[in-house]
Every structure is written in structure tokens, then in C-alpha cells.
Amino acid sequence: MAAAGVPPSVAKYETRRRDPNPRAAAVLVIDAQQHFAGVAAPMLPALRATVGLCRGAGMRVVYTRHRHRSPADYGMLGEWWPGDLILDGTPDAALLPDIARLPHDPVVDKSTYSAFAGTGLEEMLRGMGVEEVVVTGVMTNLCCETTAREAFVRGFRVFFSADATATANRELHEATLKNMAYGFAYLVDCDRLKAAFTRKS
């Protein structure tokens, strides 16, 4: 499921508000793949809108793709999700067709929840001059949350989308939004981004 925006239940944890700086920010689109097609479907319009707004403001867009090449890279995911791993080269590993990706947008392959672990993502972002990331994609409470937390501890300013992320149910989605607002990220949605970029134009 995906939320329509920042839900009221999160309000008491959202004590900090800020707009992204398009000149220093990139959008991370996490694991928008066929394996997650059912979970992702409700939030795809918001994802495409978010990417369009951010790209229009001059931000770079980076996509991630989760896949496993052999048991050597399963890690704890092999224990936690036996029989449900995304194997490289299978249809499940393919990116969804309508996620606003352009040919020049980089795709970072990953094999655990964090998009930073062993992928070179941090070096790529630093090389682009990126100081802020807007986290979108699936799943809210797993790869998106882990990537956002790790971005924070690596010194990136983090913005976390409430409507361009999705997971299995509303309870898990809102739990992550509360965690993010409390300790890791500024929350955004399409309306907030549109207003922010309008103010900056």
C-alpha cells in the first residue's frame, strides 16, 4: 500500500520541516521492480510525479535494483526470506516499465536492504556533488527505511516521501514515517515538493 500523503498520525513526530535544495539533491528510486509490482502499483502515479517534479527542478535521479547472483550474496536475507529472493536475470529482477527512468539515469545493483552497502552509491553521489537525497520506492519499511537511515549516518540530509513509497500495509508504512520524522528525515509528498519548488522558482 501507499499513503495519499503525510498521514495525520505522523504529525506529532514531525517537529522539523525543510525543503530540499535542488542544486544539492538527488532522488533515489529504490527497487521499483517486477517482484514488487503489486505493492508498488498504488504509488506509481506519485512516484512518477515525484520524479518529474524533482527532475524539473534540476535534481539527478538514481535507481536501485535488488538482485542476488548466488548464495554467497544472500546474507541474512536468505534466512529471513527463504524462497522469496530476487534472483539476477529473472523477470522479477527487472525494473518496472513505467517508473520515469531516462536512459542516462544510473541503476545501482544491491543485494541487501541498504542501497549503500557495497554498491559504490555514496561515491557516486559525492561525485555528483549530492548532499541531500529524496528516498522513494519500495518497500517503505525495509529497503527504503534502511537506505534512509544509512544516508543519514553517512552525512546526507534525508527527505523521505510519504506518497512515493509503499509497503505491505498501512501500519508498517506509518511506523516508518514516524521513525523517519522522529530521527532521520524530513517528510515530503508531491504537494509539498510542488510547493517547495514553486517557492524557489
C-alpha positions as CSV (number, residue, x, y, z in Angstrom):
1,M,0.0,0.0,0.0
2,A,0.9,3.6,-0.4
3,A,-0.4,6.6,1.5
4,A,-2.0,9.6,-0.1
5,G,0.4,11.9,1.6
6,V,1.8,12.5,5.1
7,P,-0.8,10.9,7.4
8,P,-2.2,12.7,10.5
9,S,-0.9,10.0,12.8
10,V,2.7,11.2,12.0
11,A,2.1,14.8,12.8
12,K,3.2,14.7,16.5
13,Y,6.6,13.3,15.4
14,E,7.1,15.8,12.6
15,T,8.8,18.6,14.6
16,R,11.1,19.6,11.7
17,R,10.2,20.8,8.3
18,R,12.5,21.7,5.4
19,D,12.5,21.9,1.6
20,P,15.1,20.1,-0.5
21,N,17.7,22.1,-2.2
22,P,17.5,21.0,-5.9
23,R,21.1,22.1,-6.6
24,A,22.4,19.6,-4.0
25,A,19.9,16.8,-4.0
26,A,19.2,13.6,-5.9
27,V,16.2,11.3,-5.9
28,L,16.7,7.6,-5.0
29,V,14.1,5.3,-6.5
30,I,14.5,2.1,-4.5
31,D,13.8,-1.3,-6.1
32,A,10.8,-0.4,-8.3
33,Q,10.9,-3.9,-9.8
34,Q,8.6,-6.6,-11.1
35,H,9.0,-8.5,-7.9
36,F,7.2,-5.7,-6.1
37,A,4.7,-4.8,-8.8
38,G,1.6,-5.5,-6.7
39,V,2.9,-3.4,-3.7
40,A,4.2,-0.6,-5.9
41,A,1.2,-0.2,-8.2
42,P,-0.9,2.1,-6.0
43,M,2.1,4.5,-5.5
44,L,3.4,4.6,-9.1
45,P,1.5,7.8,-10.0
46,A,3.0,9.6,-7.0
47,L,6.4,8.1,-7.9
48,R,6.3,9.4,-11.4
49,A,5.0,12.8,-10.2
50,T,7.8,13.0,-7.6
51,V,10.5,12.1,-10.2
52,G,9.0,14.6,-12.6
53,L,8.9,17.4,-10.1
54,C,12.4,16.8,-8.9
55,R,13.9,16.3,-12.3
56,G,12.1,19.5,-13.4
57,A,13.8,21.3,-10.6
58,G,17.2,20.1,-11.8
59,M,17.8,17.1,-9.5
60,R,19.5,13.9,-10.5
61,V,17.7,10.6,-10.3
62,V,19.3,7.3,-9.3
63,Y,17.5,3.9,-9.5
64,T,18.4,0.8,-7.5
65,R,17.7,-2.8,-8.4
66,H,17.8,-5.6,-5.8
67,R,19.1,-8.9,-7.1
68,H,21.0,-12.0,-5.9
69,R,23.6,-13.7,-8.1
70,S,24.4,-16.7,-5.8
71,P,24.0,-17.9,-2.3
72,A,27.3,-16.1,-1.5
73,D,25.4,-12.8,-1.5
74,Y,22.2,-13.9,0.2
75,G,23.4,-12.9,3.7
76,M,20.7,-12.9,6.3
77,L,18.0,-12.3,3.6
78,G,18.4,-16.0,2.7
79,E,17.3,-16.9,6.3
80,W,14.7,-14.2,6.6
81,W,13.0,-14.6,3.1
82,P,13.7,-18.2,2.0
83,G,12.1,-18.9,-1.4
84,D,11.3,-15.2,-1.9
85,L,14.7,-13.8,-3.0
86,I,15.0,-11.8,-6.3
87,L,17.4,-13.8,-8.5
88,D,19.5,-11.9,-11.1
89,G,18.3,-12.4,-14.6
90,T,14.8,-13.4,-13.7
91,P,11.7,-11.4,-14.7
92,D,11.2,-10.4,-11.0
93,A,14.6,-8.6,-11.1
94,A,13.6,-6.3,-14.0
95,L,12.7,-2.7,-13.3
96,L,9.0,-1.8,-13.8
97,P,8.5,-0.3,-17.2
98,D,6.8,3.0,-16.2
99,I,8.9,4.5,-13.4
100,A,10.1,7.6,-15.3
101,R,13.6,6.3,-15.9
102,L,15.6,8.0,-18.6
103,P,18.4,6.2,-20.5
104,H,21.1,8.2,-18.7
105,D,19.8,7.6,-15.2
106,P,22.2,5.3,-13.3
107,V,21.0,2.0,-11.9
108,V,22.8,0.7,-8.8
109,D,22.6,-3.1,-8.1
110,K,22.3,-4.1,-4.5
111,S,21.8,-7.4,-2.6
112,T,20.7,-6.2,0.9
113,Y,18.3,-3.7,2.4
114,S,20.7,-0.8,2.2
115,A,21.5,0.8,-1.2
116,F,24.8,1.9,0.2
117,A,26.3,-1.5,1.4
118,G,29.0,-2.5,-1.1
119,T,27.5,-0.7,-4.0
120,G,29.5,2.5,-4.5
121,L,26.4,4.6,-4.2
122,E,27.9,7.0,-1.8
123,E,30.9,7.7,-4.0
124,M,28.6,8.2,-7.0
125,L,26.5,10.7,-5.1
126,R,29.5,12.5,-3.7
127,G,30.9,12.7,-7.3
128,M,27.7,14.4,-8.4
129,G,28.0,16.9,-5.6
130,V,24.9,15.5,-3.9
131,E,24.4,16.4,-0.2
132,E,20.7,15.5,0.1
133,V,18.6,12.6,-1.0
134,V,14.9,12.1,-1.5
135,V,14.0,8.5,-0.8
136,T,11.2,6.9,-2.9
137,G,10.3,3.3,-3.9
138,V,9.7,0.0,-2.1
139,M,9.5,-1.3,0.5
140,T,8.9,1.6,2.8
141,N,9.9,-0.2,6.0
142,L,12.7,-2.4,4.6
143,C,15.0,-1.1,1.8
144,C,13.7,2.5,1.8
145,E,14.0,2.9,5.6
146,T,17.4,1.2,5.8
147,T,18.7,3.3,2.9
148,A,17.4,6.5,4.5
149,R,18.9,5.6,7.9
150,E,22.3,4.8,6.3
151,A,22.2,8.0,4.2
152,F,21.6,10.0,7.5
153,V,24.6,8.4,9.3
154,R,26.8,9.0,6.2
155,G,26.1,12.7,6.4
156,F,23.4,13.2,3.8
157,R,20.4,15.3,4.5
158,V,17.5,12.9,4.0
159,F,14.0,13.6,2.7
160,F,11.5,10.7,2.8
161,S,8.5,10.5,0.5
162,A,5.2,9.6,2.2
163,D,3.3,9.0,-1.0
164,A,6.0,7.7,-3.4
165,T,7.0,4.8,-1.1
166,A,4.9,1.7,-0.5
167,T,4.9,-1.5,1.5
168,A,2.6,-4.4,2.6
169,N,0.2,-2.4,4.8
170,R,-0.6,1.0,6.3
171,E,0.6,0.0,9.8
172,L,4.1,-0.7,8.6
173,H,4.2,2.3,6.3
174,E,3.1,4.7,9.0
175,A,5.5,3.2,11.5
176,T,8.4,4.0,9.2
177,L,7.2,7.6,8.6
178,K,7.1,8.1,12.3
179,N,10.6,6.7,12.7
180,M,11.8,8.9,9.9
181,A,10.2,12.1,11.1
182,Y,11.4,11.5,14.7
183,G,15.1,10.8,14.0
184,F,16.2,10.7,10.4
185,A,14.4,12.5,7.6
186,Y,12.2,15.4,6.6
187,L,8.9,14.1,5.2
188,V,7.8,15.2,1.8
189,D,5.0,14.3,-0.6
190,C,4.0,15.5,-4.1
191,D,2.1,18.5,-2.8
192,R,5.0,19.6,-0.5
193,L,7.6,19.2,-3.3
194,K,5.4,21.2,-5.8
195,A,5.0,24.0,-3.2
196,A,8.7,24.0,-2.4
197,F,9.9,24.2,-6.0
198,T,7.3,26.9,-6.7
199,R,8.7,29.0,-3.9
200,K,12.2,28.5,-5.3
201,S,11.3,29.4,-8.8
